[in-house]
Amino acid sequence: MKRWRWVLPLLLPSLSLELAVEVARITAFAVLKCRRIASTPLYKTAVVATVTFCCHGPNSMSFHSIIHRPSSPFNLALQIRFLRGYSLLRDPQYNKGLAFTEKERDAHYLCGLLPPTVITQQLQEKKLMKSIREYQVPLQKYMAMMDLQACIQLIILIFKQHHICLELFEGMKNLLERNERLFYKLLIDNVEELLPVVYTPTVGEACQKYGSIFRRPQGLYISLKEKGKILEVLKNWPERSIQVIVVTDGERILGLGDLGCQCLPVTIDVGTNNEKLLNDEFYIGLRQKRATGKEYYDLLHEFMCAVKQNYGEKVLVQFEDFANHNAFELLAKYGTTHLVFNDDIQGTASVVLAGVVAALKLIGGILADHTFLFLGAGEVKHQFF
């Protein structure tokens, strides 16, 4: 995708024939320049160019000259900024979100930065309107806390088309602001009130409806489509100094079961067996049954090798919310070659053990002198033994 925006003086209709010819000549030169730059592998990206023509005299305009042609009586300021990958997704003017085609994602280094599904902007609008009309429910508070991003021009257009009241529009402004420091300060200073919004119980509903409330990606999505090029996908992530990676395959989320691609921050999308999600028009993951066996483990192995190659041997990989039949297998397989950790298996048990050790220091005695009660259903309690 290449886009050019040409900015010309408003006095263009009154230009002399000589100046008009020169403007046309320089315009053609600028177009060829942009195309030549954009065609090189190094700049395989979206190109946004601003060209300003400036004539000498009382009507001249100030500009920063990037290209100067001494032989010409006119100066040309050609400003080219390259948008690709993460930067393209953060540009509200050129970002299309999930509407980027697979070809565009590959060309602009977006693979892995977006969920694998491709949807039209019409469906994006439909989804946004559905969210707006549900704004009074707790889930909308969660969305506001997560500070999801939307394009202000699109919001205004939708509101004009659907005659939404101004008060509701004001409530949507929180979708357009991103202030990470303020987010955490707000949360720390109001833990009791806001923790139920950003975590249990609201986060469970957010996971179940993630496709419906999706605004912009906040992590990496590695699906079966990326098999053979996972290292390239990891390199699309803008941060280089990575110390901890939390990864999930979405099969056992918060006790809610198989939620497929609807998780963060690094999702290994191998499909889902959740029929409700497969039939949901807003679902953002692969629409296929969950891969198992060799196909599954080959993808995980490529991911683990790519992580070590890209970030080094000291990066910690936390396996989050994997089903037990895969969780134990992955820990055993990579426990001696990678720095790995499973919070659901090792984390819960270590916290309970730490609590018991601390309690013994307070009340005295030895572990054998005490009786312990494990209350509740599920497999978590078995991890303590």
C-alpha positions in Angstrom: 0.0 0.0 0.0 1.5 3.3 -1.1 -0.2 6.6 -0.3 0.9 10.0 -1.4 -0.5 13.3 -0.1 0.5 16.3 -2.2 0.3 19.7 -0.6 0.3 22.6 -3.0 -0.1 26.4 -2.5 -3.6 27.7 -2.8 -2.3 30.1 -5.4 -1.8 27.3 -7.9 -4.6 28.5 -10.3 -2.7 31.9 -10.6 0.7 30.4 -11.4 2.4 31.3 -14.6 2.7 28.7 -17.4 6.4 28.4 -16.6 5.8 27.7 -13.0 3.0 25.3 -13.8 5.2 23.3 -16.1 7.9 23.2 -13.4 5.4 22.1 -10.8 4.3 19.2 -13.0 7.9 18.2 -13.8 8.9 18.2 -10.1 5.7 16.3 -9.2 6.6 13.6 -11.6 10.1 13.4 -10.2 8.7 13.1 -6.7 6.4 10.3 -7.6 9.2 8.3 -9.3 11.4 9.0 -6.2 8.8 7.6 -3.9 8.1 4.6 -6.0 11.8 3.8 -6.3 12.3 4.0 -2.5 9.2 2.0 -1.8 10.3 -0.7 -4.2 13.5 -1.6 -2.3 13.3 -4.5 0.2 14.5 -2.3 3.0 11.5 0.0 2.8 8.8 -2.6 1.9 6.2 -0.5 3.8 3.5 2.0 3.6 4.8 5.3 2.2 3.3 8.6 3.2 4.9 11.5 1.4 4.2 15.2 1.7 5.4 17.4 -1.1 5.5 21.1 -0.8 6.3 23.4 -3.7 7.7 26.8 -2.8 8.4 29.7 -5.1 10.7 32.6 -4.4 9.2 36.0 -3.8 6.4 37.5 -1.6 4.3 34.4 -1.9 7.0 31.9 -0.9 6.4 29.5 2.0 8.8 28.4 4.7 9.8 24.7 4.5 12.5 22.2 5.4 14.2 21.3 2.2 15.0 17.7 2.0 15.6 17.7 -1.8 17.0 20.9 -3.3 17.6 21.4 -7.0 19.9 24.3 -7.6 19.2 24.4 -11.3 15.6 25.1 -10.7 14.1 28.4 -9.7 11.8 26.5 -7.4 12.5 24.5 -4.3 10.9 21.2 -3.5 10.5 19.9 0.0 9.9 16.2 -0.1 9.0 14.7 3.2 8.7 10.9 3.3 7.9 9.0 6.5 7.8 5.3 6.4 5.1 3.5 8.2 5.3 -0.2 8.8 4.7 -2.8 11.5 3.8 -1.5 14.9 4.1 2.1 13.8 1.5 1.6 11.1 -0.9 0.1 13.5 -0.6 3.1 15.8 -1.2 5.6 13.0 -5.0 6.5 13.1 -4.9 7.8 9.5 -3.6 4.7 7.8 -4.4 1.9 10.2 -7.1 -0.5 9.0 -6.9 -2.9 11.9 -8.2 -6.4 11.0 -9.2 -5.1 7.6 -5.6 -5.5 6.4 -5.4 -8.4 3.9 -2.9 -11.2 4.3 -0.9 -9.8 1.4 -0.8 -6.3 3.1 0.2 -7.8 6.4 3.1 -9.6 4.8 4.2 -6.5 2.8 4.0 -4.1 5.8 5.5 -6.4 8.5 2.2 -6.9 10.3 2.3 -10.7 10.6 1.8 -11.6 14.2 0.9 -8.1 15.3 -2.8 -8.8 14.3 -5.0 -11.8 15.0 -5.1 -14.1 11.9 -8.7 -13.3 10.9 -9.4 -10.7 8.2 -12.7 -8.7 8.5 -14.2 -5.9 6.5 -14.5 -2.3 7.8 -18.2 -2.7 7.6 -18.1 -5.5 10.1 -15.7 -3.4 12.2 -18.3 -0.6 12.3 -21.1 -3.1 13.1 -19.0 -4.4 16.1 -18.2 -0.9 17.3 -21.9 0.1 17.2 -22.8 -3.0 19.2 -20.2 -2.0 21.9 -21.4 1.6 22.0 -25.0 0.5 22.6 -23.9 -1.7 25.6 -21.9 1.1 27.2 -23.8 1.0 30.5 -22.8 -2.6 31.4 -19.7 -3.4 33.5 -17.8 -4.7 30.5 -17.7 -1.2 29.0 -16.0 0.0 32.2 -13.4 -2.7 31.6 -13.0 -1.5 28.0 -12.5 2.0 29.3 -9.9 0.8 31.8 -8.0 -1.0 29.1 -7.8 2.2 27.2 -8.6 0.7 23.9 -7.9 2.8 20.8 -10.3 3.9 18.0 -10.0 6.3 15.1 -11.7 9.6 16.0 -12.8 10.2 12.4 -14.5 6.8 12.3 -16.2 7.4 15.6 -17.5 10.9 14.5 -18.8 9.4 11.2 -20.6 6.6 12.9 -22.2 8.9 15.5 -23.4 11.2 12.8 -24.8 8.4 10.8 -26.6 6.8 13.7 -27.6 10.0 15.6 -26.0 9.0 18.9 -26.4 11.5 21.7 -23.5 13.8 22.6 -23.3 12.5 26.1 -22.6 9.0 24.9 -19.9 10.4 22.6 -18.2 12.1 25.5 -18.2 8.7 27.2 -16.4 7.2 24.2 -13.5 9.7 24.5 -11.7 7.3 26.9 -11.3 5.0 23.9 -9.1 7.6 22.2 -6.6 8.3 24.9 -3.6 6.3 26.0 -1.8 7.1 29.2 -0.2 4.0 30.7 1.2 5.9 33.8 -2.2 7.3 34.6 -3.8 3.9 34.1 -1.6 2.3 36.8 -1.8 5.2 39.2 -5.6 5.1 38.9 -5.6 1.4 39.6 -3.2 1.6 42.5 -5.1 4.4 44.2 -8.5 2.7 43.7 -7.7 -1.0 44.0 -10.9 -2.0 45.8 -13.2 -0.3 43.3 -11.4 -1.0 40.1 -9.8 -4.5 40.6 -13.2 -6.1 40.0 -13.4 -4.2 36.7 -9.9 -5.1 35.3 -9.8 -8.6 36.8 -12.3 -11.1 38.3 -15.2 -11.1 37.6 -15.2 -8.8 34.6 -12.1 -10.1 32.9 -13.8 -13.4 32.4 -16.5 -11.8 30.5 -13.9 -9.8 28.6 -12.1 -13.0 27.5 -15.4 -14.6 26.4 -16.4 -11.6 24.3 -12.9 -10.5 23.3 -13.7 -10.6 19.6 -16.6 -8.3 20.1 -14.7 -5.7 22.1 -11.5 -5.9 20.1 -10.1 -2.5 19.2 -6.4 -2.8 18.6 -3.8 -5.5 19.2 -1.7 -5.4 22.4 0.3 -8.6 21.9 1.6 -11.1 19.4 -0.6 -13.7 17.5 1.2 -16.7 16.2 -1.0 -19.1 14.3 -0.5 -22.1 12.1 -0.4 -19.7 9.2 3.0 -18.5 10.5 4.5 -22.0 10.6 8.0 -21.8 9.2 8.4 -18.0 9.8 7.8 -17.5 13.5 11.3 -15.9 13.9 10.2 -13.2 11.4 7.0 -12.7 13.3 9.0 -12.2 16.6 11.2 -9.6 14.9 8.0 -7.6 14.0 7.6 -6.8 17.7 9.2 -3.4 18.3 10.7 -4.2 21.7 14.1 -5.9 21.6 15.1 -6.2 25.3 12.6 -8.9 26.3 13.1 -10.7 29.7 9.7 -12.5 30.2 7.3 -13.9 27.7 3.8 -15.0 28.8 2.4 -17.4 26.1 -0.9 -19.3 25.9 -2.7 -21.5 23.5 -6.0 -20.5 24.9 -7.3 -24.0 25.7 -8.0 -23.5 29.4 -8.6 -19.9 30.3 -9.6 -18.9 33.8 -11.6 -22.1 34.2 -13.8 -21.0 31.3 -12.4 -23.6 28.9 -11.3 -23.2 25.3 -11.3 -19.6 24.3 -9.1 -20.0 21.2 -7.4 -16.8 20.1 -9.1 -14.5 22.6 -6.2 -14.1 25.0 -3.1 -12.0 25.6 -0.2 -11.2 25.4 1.3 -14.0 23.1 -1.2 -16.3 21.7 -0.4 -19.5 19.9 -3.5 -20.0 17.7 -3.9 -23.6 16.7 -7.7 -23.3 16.3 -10.5 -23.9 18.8 -13.0 -26.6 19.6 -15.5 -24.0 20.9 -18.4 -24.2 18.5 -19.8 -21.0 19.8 -16.7 -19.1 18.8 -16.4 -20.9 15.5 -19.9 -19.6 14.6 -19.3 -16.1 16.0 -18.9 -13.5 13.2 -16.7 -11.4 15.5 -14.3 -14.2 16.4 -10.7 -13.1 15.6 -8.9 -16.4 15.5 -8.5 -19.3 13.1 -11.9 -20.9 12.2 -10.8 -24.5 12.5 -10.7 -27.3 15.0 -7.8 -27.3 17.4 -4.6 -28.9 16.1 -3.2 -31.7 18.2 -0.3 -34.2 18.1 2.7 -33.6 15.9 1.2 -30.5 14.2 0.7 -28.8 17.6 4.1 -29.7 19.1 6.0 -28.8 15.9 4.5 -25.3 16.1 5.4 -24.9 19.8 8.9 -26.2 19.1 9.5 -23.6 16.4 8.2 -20.9 18.7 10.5 -22.0 21.6 13.6 -22.1 19.2 12.7 -18.7 17.7 12.4 -17.2 21.2 15.9 -18.3 22.2 17.4 -17.3 18.9 15.8 -13.8 19.0 15.9 -12.9 22.7 18.7 -15.1 24.1 18.9 -18.0 26.5 18.0 -16.0 29.6 14.5 -15.0 28.5 11.8 -16.6 30.8 8.9 -18.3 29.0 5.8 -18.6 31.1 3.2 -21.2 29.9 -0.1 -19.7 30.8 -3.5 -21.5 30.9 -2.4 -24.5 28.8 -4.6 -27.6 29.3 -2.9 -30.1 31.7 -2.3 -32.7 29.0 0.0 -30.2 27.2 1.2 -28.2 30.2 3.1 -31.0 31.9 4.5 -32.2 28.5 5.9 -28.8 27.6 7.5 -28.3 31.1 9.2 -31.7 30.8 10.3 -31.1 27.3 11.8 -27.6 27.6 12.7 -27.6 31.3 16.3 -28.5 30.6 16.9 -26.4 27.5 14.9 -23.2 28.2 14.0 -21.0 31.2 10.4 -22.0 31.5 7.7 -21.7 34.2 4.0 -22.7 34.5 2.1 -20.5 36.9 -0.9 -22.8 37.1 1.3 -25.8 38.0 4.3 -24.3 39.8 3.1 -20.9 40.7 0.1 -22.0 42.8 2.0 -24.7 44.5 4.9 -22.4 45.4 2.7 -19.7 46.8 0.8 -22.3 49.0 4.1 -23.8 50.2 5.5 -20.3 51.0 2.3 -19.6 53.0 2.7 -22.8 55.0 6.4 -22.2 55.7 5.6 -18.6 56.9 2.8 -19.8 59.1 5.0 -22.4 60.7 7.5 -19.7 61.7 4.7 -17.8 63.5 3.0 -20.7 65.3 5.9 -23.1 65.7 6.0 -26.8 65.3 6.7 -29.0 62.3 4.7 -29.7 59.2 3.7 -33.2 60.3 1.9 -31.7 63.4 -0.7 -29.9 61.3 -3.8 -31.0 59.3 -4.6 -29.3 56.0 -8.0 -29.0 54.3 -8.2 -28.7 50.5 -11.6 -27.1 49.6 -13.1 -26.9 46.2 -13.4 -28.7 42.9 -10.9 -28.8 40.1 -7.4 -29.9 39.5 -5.6 -27.0 41.2 -5.5 -28.7 44.6 -3.7 -31.7 43.2 -0.8 -29.5 42.3 0.1 -29.1 46.0 1.2 -32.7 46.4 
